[in-house]
Amino acid sequence: MDETQFIQFARESVLVMLKVASPIMLIGLVVGLVIAIFQALTSIQEMSLTFVPKILAVFVSLIILLPFMFGTMSKYMEGIVDRIIGVT
């Protein structure tokens, strides 16, 4: 493996990581922002109000997005295996 192949492999790895993790992180960010706005408007400063909805939203989104995440990771792994055995 030369330097350009390694850089290409690292670039693909980072892109796949971002592709898999970004939807979950964005959902957590949006839910957290909505809760923060709600707390600012109502002056409710309950700590559990911050964490419980975000945790539930992340778990539900993980369940919904699991097929997409699995498909992305399996396609990436197939590419890695193909490189190892020398197909491409």
C-alpha positions as CSV (number, residue, x, y, z in Angstrom):
1,M,0.0,0.0,0.0
2,D,1.6,3.2,-1.1
3,E,1.0,6.7,0.3
4,T,-1.8,7.7,-2.1
5,Q,-3.8,4.5,-1.4
6,F,-3.4,5.1,2.3
7,I,-4.6,8.7,2.0
8,Q,-7.6,7.6,-0.1
9,F,-8.4,4.8,2.4
10,A,-8.3,7.3,5.3
11,R,-10.4,9.8,3.4
12,E,-13.1,7.2,2.7
13,S,-13.0,6.1,6.3
14,V,-13.7,9.6,7.5
15,L,-16.5,10.1,5.0
16,V,-18.2,6.9,6.0
17,M,-17.9,7.8,9.6
18,L,-19.5,11.2,9.0
19,K,-22.2,9.6,6.8
20,V,-23.1,7.1,9.5
21,A,-22.9,9.4,12.5
22,S,-24.2,12.7,11.1
23,P,-27.9,11.9,11.1
24,I,-27.9,10.8,14.7
25,M,-25.9,13.8,15.8
26,L,-28.1,16.2,13.9
27,I,-31.3,14.8,15.5
28,G,-29.7,15.2,18.9
29,L,-28.7,18.7,18.1
30,V,-32.2,19.7,16.9
31,V,-34.0,18.1,19.8
32,G,-31.5,19.8,22.2
33,L,-32.1,23.2,20.5
34,V,-35.9,22.8,20.7
35,I,-35.7,21.9,24.4
36,A,-33.3,24.8,25.1
37,I,-35.7,27.2,23.4
38,F,-38.6,25.8,25.3
39,Q,-36.7,26.1,28.6
40,A,-35.8,29.7,27.8
41,L,-39.4,30.6,27.0
42,T,-40.9,29.0,30.0
43,S,-38.1,29.5,32.6
44,I,-38.2,25.8,33.5
45,Q,-34.7,24.7,34.4
46,E,-35.3,21.0,35.1
47,M,-32.2,18.9,34.3
48,S,-34.1,15.8,33.4
49,L,-36.1,17.8,30.8
50,T,-32.8,18.3,29.0
51,F,-31.5,14.7,28.9
52,V,-34.5,12.4,28.7
53,P,-36.0,13.7,25.4
54,K,-32.6,13.8,23.7
55,I,-31.9,10.2,24.8
56,L,-35.2,9.0,23.6
57,A,-34.9,10.8,20.3
58,V,-31.4,9.4,19.7
59,F,-32.6,5.8,20.5
60,V,-35.6,6.1,18.2
61,S,-33.5,7.5,15.4
62,L,-30.9,4.7,15.9
63,I,-33.7,2.1,15.5
64,I,-35.1,3.9,12.4
65,L,-31.7,4.5,10.8
66,L,-30.1,1.2,11.6
67,P,-30.8,-0.3,8.1
68,F,-29.1,2.7,6.5
69,M,-26.2,2.5,8.8
70,F,-25.8,-1.2,8.3
71,G,-25.9,-0.9,4.5
72,T,-23.3,1.9,4.5
73,M,-20.9,0.0,6.7
74,S,-21.4,-3.3,4.9
75,K,-20.7,-1.6,1.5
76,Y,-17.6,0.0,3.0
77,M,-16.4,-3.3,4.4
78,E,-17.0,-5.1,1.1
79,G,-14.7,-2.5,-0.5
80,I,-12.0,-3.1,2.1
81,V,-12.2,-6.9,1.6
82,D,-12.0,-6.4,-2.2
83,R,-8.9,-4.3,-1.7
84,I,-7.3,-6.9,0.5
85,I,-7.9,-9.8,-1.9
86,G,-6.8,-7.5,-4.8
87,V,-10.0,-7.3,-6.9
88,T,-9.7,-3.6,-7.5
